[in-house]
Amino acid sequence: MQPKDIIAISGKPGLYKVLNTTQRAIVVESLREGKRSAVPSSARVSSFEDISIFTYEEDLPLADVLNTMHGHLEGKEGPSPKDSHGELRSFVTEVVPDLDQERVYHSDLKKLCSWYNSLNEMSLLPFAADAEGTEAESTGEVSTADAEEDQVDEDQAEEDQAEEDQTEEEVVQKEAADDPSAAAE
């Protein structure tokens, strides 16, 4: 799973996987419970791809920080979001040495540790090194599933086109049956 597939929804606990988007809603699935739901497109949604951590130099993408945390902790559980402010800040400063101490709030540190622990518990970390690449390239195992999914999408598109063509043909035949002069043309 890539960071672009994971979102946080303001006012809703947990993390979600984006399944589909429409004009009016975003269809999501809870990563923890697997329940699907629709979220209005007006809801405040943050993609992990768009979130970054303030540093004194340049902002770090959240995926990079989570991968660094995973490497630093060697895949073990991180600090609890309920730990004291000093403990959380010193841990994150250890992982991200040039963390901007003034612009990163305690609530940000709590979210970071909470998200890390959730993703690590579900074995979704570390994210693939190349953000534009896919897990298939890094693991080699998902490529068959991706190919099958692409084939299903292509088959569905062909079926939809065939149904559309058949419907147009039926309309033309009905018009021809209703208006004999149109059939002569």
N, C-alpha and C positions, 0 to 999 in steps of 0.2 A: 504494500500500500504506500502511496506517495503522499507527501504533505498536502498537495492540492486536493486530495480526496477527503481530508479530515477537516471538519469545521467545529467551531464552538458557537453556540446560539445564546445570545444575551437573554437572561431570565430562565434558561433551562439548564439543569445540571448535566454534566457529562460531556462526552465527545460524540460526534456523529459522522457517519460516512454519507457523502452525497450520492444518491442513486440516480436522480433525474431533476431537471429544472424545467419549469413552465413559466408562462407569463405571470401567473397568479401565485404559484407556490413552489417550494423546493421539497422534493421527496427525499427524506433522510432515513437512515437506520442507525439506531443507537449502537455504538460499538460494544457496550457492555451487555445489554439485554437482547440486542438483535431485533427490537421492535421497530416497525416502520411507522412513519407518520409524515404528515405534510405540514410544512411551516410556511406561513404567509411570506410572500416575496418582500413584504415591507419590514420583516423582522431584521434585527441587527445580527448579522452573521459574519463571523471572522474565519477565513480560511487560514490554515496553518501556513500556507504558502505566502500569505500576505503579512503575517505577524513577524515582527523583529524585536530584538532586545537592544536598548540604548547602550552604546559604549562611547568612550571619549573619541575614538577614531571614527569608525563608520558603524552603522547599525548591523547587527548580526541576525541572519534569518533564524527563526525559531527552530527549524529542522537542524541547522548546524549546532545550535546550543544543546538540543536534546541528544544529538549524536555524541557531542563532546561529553555530556553528562554520563551517557551510557558507557563510553570508553573509560571515563574517570572512575566510575563505580564498578567497572568490569561486569556490567549486566545485573548488578544487585539492586535492591530497592534503595531509593533515595530518601532524603529526609522527609518527615511527615510535614504536611502543610500546617499542622497544629504546633510545630516546634516554635520556639521563641524567635522573635525578629532577628536577634543577633546571630543565632545559629543558622538561620536560613540565609541571611546576608553573607555571612562568612563562607558558607558552603558555595553559594553561587559566585562569589568573588574569587574563590579558589578555582572554580571551573572556568569563569570568564574574568580574567585578571583586570581588564580595562573597563569593567562594568561602570556605567555612569551612575554614581551613588545618589545623585540628586534627582535624576529623572526616573529611576526605577523604584517604584513604591513597594511597600510590604505586600500589598494585595497581588502585585505582579509576581513576586517571589513565591507566594503561596500557590498561585495558579500554575506557575512553571513546575514546581515540585509535584503538584497534584497531577498535572498532565503527564509528566515524566513517569510517575508511578503507575498511572492507568495504562499508558501505552506499553510500558515495560512488562506489566502483569499480563497483558494480552499478547506479548511477544511480537509487537509491531516495531520494535526498535532493534537495531539502528535503521534509519531510512537509507535507501539506496544513495550511494555517493553522488551520482549524477542526477540532479533534479529533473533534467529533461529526459533522461533515460527511463527505462522501466525496470521493475523487479525482474522481469524475464531476462534481461541482459545480465543482471547481477547474480541471479540464482540458477537460471537455466531451467527451472522447474515450472514456472508459470507460463512459459511461452506457448505450450500446448493449449492451456486453458484460454490464453488470450487469442490464439489462432481460432479455436473453436468458437469463442464469443464473437469474433469478427465474422466468421462464417455464418453464424446464426443471424447476425445483423444484416449481412448481405442477403441471405435467404429470405428474411422477413421483408426487406426492401423489394426484392423481386416479386414476392407474393403480393405485396401491397400494390405494386405497379401492374401486375397481372389482373388483380381485382378492379383497379381503376380502368384499365383498358377494356375489360369485359363490361363494366358498367357503361362506358361511353358507347360501346358497340350495341348494347341493348337499347340505349336511348335512341341511337340512330335508327335501329330496326323498328322501334315503336313509332317514331316520327314517320318513317316510310310507310308503315302500315296504316297510320291515321291519315296521311296526306298522299294519295296516289300520284299527284303531279310532282311531288318532291322526289319520288322514286325514279321518275323518268329522267330527271336531270342527272 
